[in-house]
Amino acid sequence: MVIIKKKMEVVTSNYSAVASNLVTNSIASCSQMNIVDESINLSSVCSDDQSNCIPTDDVEGSNQPNMLHILTDIGNIVEQDLMHFQQFPNDPSIILNSRMSTEQFAYVASLQPCQPKASELKGGIFPSKMQGKWLRSFHEEHYYKKLPSGEFIKRNWISYSPSQDKVYCIVCKQFGKEDAKSFQLARFGSDDWNHISFKLKSHESNSVHLESEIRRAMFVNTTTDVSNIEQLSLVIRFINENEEVEERLIALESVADARGIGMFNVVCNICQKYDIDWENQLCAQSYDGASSMQGQYSGVRAYIQEKNPRAIYVWCFSHILNLVVVDTCDTSKTMRNFFGDLQSLIAFLRARKRTAIFLNNQKICYPEERVCRMKNFSSTRWTSHGRALTVILDKYKAVMNTLEELSNSTERETSSMASNLMSTISSFKFVTHLLLMRNIFEHTTPLSMYLQSLSLDFITALTMIDNCANKLSELRNELHLDALLAEAKRFSLENELEEIWFPEKRVQRRKRMAGENTNDEIVSNPKDDFKIHVYYTVLDQISTSITTRFEGSREILSDLTLLSVDRLIATSKGCPIPEDSFVYLDKWIPNLQIDQLKLEYSTFADNFLKFKSNIVIEKLHDKVIISESEADTSADSDQGNNEVTETKMT
């Protein structure tokens, strides 16, 4: 809440200036009548009970009369529009202007949707018009959505325009992409009161609208500070006096220096302020994958471990695997270009009209198969890359036919983009890269899914990581390379592509300088060039990344896995404890007696099944309905319990 409040202060501190420019841009061209008197006071127009007007008391530094001084600069304005703006400054037909500055956009986004009651309108009713055989109008009930449970929730995306008697989707209008902004509710508004219920239900369930809602949530939940200053949040996890684990956000500080040393100094200042002895009491640290935070030499992690070597660095396992794939994608210019082309293809085909063409081509090319949509290409969830590759490979003919159809479009940009993409993805080089990355994702995707599961076992996870690295290393030989190229050639022939092998390149020889006696060893064979600069490079990089990124806390986690249920049961059945158990735990926690810890562990394991069997679940449901006959039966069968009580779990 503090963050949002600060953002609101930033946005609303220049209320008058922003509103001035906004209204000037929006309604300066509305009409040609007399200049407005600058003595108009907006506060005299809004009633005490109007939620659609913007209260001046809540705006820090606002000057309400000054906000309307801008009307003297507008020139000729229709008196009707002026009255609507005075009473409803959040009228979507007035404020939703595509030519807005950043501050104007932030101001508009901070407004609530315009949802006036009928009593607040002229005449106390919504305007009516003949539609079909009936006189129809808008109703306040459309501001709410009825859930299957009978509960009503407010539609915060609907905004009614009193000046035009239309409803708009302000979310798609302000935060949507081009597809969303082209909707009738976003672009022109709708006054089709005969079918408005169906239109609203259809619109709010549309995936494009839902994406706009997500974009709005991201705007609200992220920093909108125009100064563009980095924010560092510090969260600590500790054991309180009752031996319970707690987690607290203790600071949110602005950081002028985004380097590792700058972040480290901010952390030190925060700890000093709250008297936190991190040099002696800190036992672990965790950050995102940014080099300024987790860098081995100049990151915050390194500076902390220099003062406190026991502060081990703990990764998020699923995040590490994502970074492993990132390393692979950035390993060479060829791979960067490949993923760039892939991302362009997916973004191009995911447009609404092009998606319809793609789906239709699938029905023609694969009549017996299930139709698939082009998967979103997420930059953070790298399993989406594998899904996108699968769709392109499985529906390759449909993709090519779609691009060929779009290349004949009358729109220049669409035609040019489709032609370029068709040329790119039909090359033998693209096909080999596509198959190579598919083989890699076949090994990494199951691992990624397990690392994100709730029933994660660290020993199993580490074993799966090692197995994945070994399988990828096994691909690094001539046999698997030849198999990949043979599959790529077969794929090209089946899809009738022009290139069924790497094109020959002219060898460029560097000019020999004076005094040089040796010749350059130039790789002229295209297969060898692919093997050296792509195939081996990618596999080496991903194997190295898996090894280096997962090694940090491997030993500590191996010790802690002895506390898993499976390990405890195995120990209770006589399975001996490994000799090197708790060795790294001893290095992590000072004054730890390993022999005593092993004895306590064995005792706990022997009694674990007894402890587990004594755990009684009082209730499976929040509320249990017991009939009178069941209560009587229960009372007769158990004389120790004469009452049937009902409790609610919290």
Rosetta blueprint (number, residue, H / E / L):
1 M L
2 V H
3 I H
4 I H
5 K H
6 K H
7 K H
8 M H
9 E H
10 V H
11 V H
12 T H
13 S L
14 N L
15 Y H
16 S H
17 A H
18 V H
19 A H
20 S H
21 N H
22 L H
23 V H
24 T H
25 N H
26 S H
27 I H
28 A L
29 S L
30 C L
31 S L
32 Q L
33 M L
34 N L
35 I L
36 V L
37 D L
38 E L
39 S L
40 I L
41 N L
42 L H
43 S H
44 S H
45 V L
46 C L
47 S L
48 D L
49 D L
50 Q L
51 S L
52 N L
53 C L
54 I L
55 P L
56 T L
57 D L
58 D L
59 V L
60 E L
61 G L
62 S L
63 N L
64 Q H
65 P H
66 N H
67 M H
68 L H
69 H H
70 I H
71 L H
72 T H
73 D H
74 I L
75 G L
76 N L
77 I L
78 V L
79 E H
80 Q H
81 D H
82 L H
83 M H
84 H H
85 F H
86 Q H
87 Q H
88 F L
89 P L
90 N L
91 D L
92 P H
93 S H
94 I H
95 I H
96 L L
97 N L
98 S L
99 R L
100 M L
101 S L
102 T H
103 E H
104 Q H
105 F H
106 A H
107 Y H
108 V H
109 A H
110 S H
111 L L
112 Q L
113 P L
114 C L
115 Q L
116 P L
117 K L
118 A H
119 S H
120 E H
121 L L
122 K H
123 G H
124 G H
125 I L
126 F L
127 P L
128 S E
129 K E
130 M E
131 Q E
132 G L
133 K L
134 W E
135 L E
136 R E
137 S E
138 F L
139 H L
140 E H
141 E H
142 H H
143 Y H
144 Y E
145 K E
146 K E
147 L L
148 P L
149 S L
150 G L
151 E L
152 F E
153 I E
154 K E
155 R L
156 N L
157 W L
158 I E
159 S E
160 Y E
161 S E
162 P L
163 S L
164 Q L
165 D L
166 K E
167 V E
168 Y E
169 C E
170 I H
171 V H
172 C H
173 K H
174 Q H
175 F H
176 G L
177 K L
178 E H
179 D H
180 A H
181 K H
182 S L
183 F L
184 Q H
185 L H
186 A H
187 R H
188 F L
189 G L
190 S E
191 D L
192 D L
193 W L
194 N L
195 H L
196 I H
197 S H
198 F H
199 K H
200 L H
201 K H
202 S H
203 H H
204 E H
205 S L
206 N L
207 S H
208 V H
209 H H
210 L H
211 E H
212 S H
213 E H
214 I H
215 R H
216 R H
217 A H
218 M H
219 F H
220 V H
221 N H
222 T L
223 T L
224 T L
225 D L
226 V L
227 S L
228 N L
229 I L
230 E E
231 Q E
232 L E
233 S E
234 L E
235 V E
236 I E
237 R E
238 F E
239 I E
240 N L
241 E L
242 N L
243 E L
244 E L
245 V E
246 E E
247 E E
248 R E
249 L E
250 I E
251 A E
252 L E
253 E E
254 S E
255 V E
256 A L
257 D L
258 A L
259 R L
260 G H
261 I H
262 G H
263 M H
264 F H
265 N H
266 V H
267 V H
268 C H
269 N H
270 I H
271 C H
272 Q H
273 K H
274 Y L
275 D L
276 I L
277 D L
278 W H
279 E H
280 N H
281 Q H
282 L L
283 C L
284 A E
285 Q E
286 S L
287 Y L
288 D L
289 G L
290 A L
291 S H
292 S H
293 M H
294 Q H
295 G L
296 Q L
297 Y L
298 S L
299 G L
300 V H
301 R H
302 A H
303 Y H
304 I H
305 Q H
306 E H
307 K H
308 N L
309 P L
310 R L
311 A L
312 I E
313 Y E
314 V L
315 W L
316 C L
317 F H
318 S H
319 H H
320 I H
321 L H
322 N H
323 L H
324 V H
325 V H
326 V H
327 D H
328 T H
329 C H
330 D L
331 T L
332 S L
333 K H
334 T H
335 M H
336 R H
337 N H
338 F H
339 F H
340 G H
341 D H
342 L H
343 Q H
344 S H
345 L H
346 I H
347 A H
348 F H
349 L H
350 R L
351 A L
352 R H
353 K H
354 R H
355 T H
356 A H
357 I H
358 F H
359 L H
360 N H
361 N H
362 Q H
363 K H
364 I H
365 C H
366 Y L
367 P L
368 E L
369 E L
370 R L
371 V L
372 C L
373 R L
374 M L
375 K L
376 N L
377 F L
378 S L
379 S L
380 T L
381 R L
382 W L
383 T H
384 S H
385 H H
386 G H
387 R H
388 A H
389 L H
390 T H
391 V H
392 I H
393 L H
394 D H
395 K L
396 Y H
397 K H
398 A H
399 V H
400 M H
401 N H
402 T H
403 L H
404 E H
405 E H
406 L H
407 S H
408 N L
409 S L
410 T L
411 E L
412 R H
413 E H
414 T H
415 S H
416 S H
417 M H
418 A H
419 S H
420 N H
421 L H
422 M H
423 S H
424 T H
425 I H
426 S L
427 S L
428 F H
429 K H
430 F H
431 V H
432 T H
433 H H
434 L H
435 L H
436 L H
437 M H
438 R H
439 N H
440 I H
441 F H
442 E H
443 H H
444 T H
445 T H
446 P H
447 L H
448 S H
449 M H
450 Y H
451 L H
452 Q L
453 S L
454 L L
455 S L
456 L L
457 D L
458 F H
459 I H
460 T H
461 A H
462 L H
463 T H
464 M H
465 I H
466 D H
467 N H
468 C H
469 A H
470 N H
471 K H
472 L H
473 S H
474 E H
475 L L
476 R L
477 N L
478 E H
479 L H
480 H H
481 L H
482 D H
483 A H
484 L H
485 L H
486 A H
487 E H
488 A H
489 K H
490 R H
491 F H
492 S H
493 L H
494 E H
495 N L
496 E L
497 L L
498 E L
499 E L
500 I L
501 W L
502 F L
503 P L
504 E L
505 K L
506 R L
507 V L
508 Q L
509 R L
510 R L
511 K L
512 R L
513 M L
514 A L
515 G L
516 E L
517 N L
518 T L
519 N L
520 D L
521 E L
522 I L
523 V L
524 S L
525 N L
526 P H
527 K H
528 D H
529 D H
530 F H
531 K H
532 I H
533 H H
534 V H
535 Y H
536 Y H
537 T H
538 V H
539 L H
540 D H
541 Q H
542 I H
543 S H
544 T H
545 S H
546 I H
547 T H
548 T H
549 R H
550 F H
551 E L
552 G L
553 S L
554 R H
555 E H
556 I H
557 L H
558 S H
559 D H
560 L H
561 T H
562 L H
563 L H
564 S L
565 V H
566 D H
567 R H
568 L H
569 I H
570 A H
571 T H
572 S H
573 K L
574 G L
575 C L
576 P L
577 I L
578 P L
579 E L
580 D L
581 S L
582 F L
583 V H
584 Y H
585 L H
586 D H
587 K H
588 W H
589 I L
590 P L
591 N L
592 L L
593 Q L
594 I H
595 D H
596 Q H
597 L H
598 K H
599 L H
600 E H
601 Y H
602 S H
603 T H
604 F H
605 A H
606 D H
607 N L
608 F H
609 L H
610 K H
611 F H
612 K H
613 S H
614 N L
615 I L
616 V L
617 I L
618 E L
619 K L
620 L L
621 H L
622 D L
623 K L
624 V L
625 I L
626 I L
627 S L
628 E H
629 S H
630 E H
631 A H
632 D H
633 T H
634 S H
635 A H
636 D H
637 S H
638 D L
639 Q L
640 G L
641 N L
642 N L
643 E L
644 V L
645 T L
646 E L
647 T L
648 K L
649 M L
650 T L
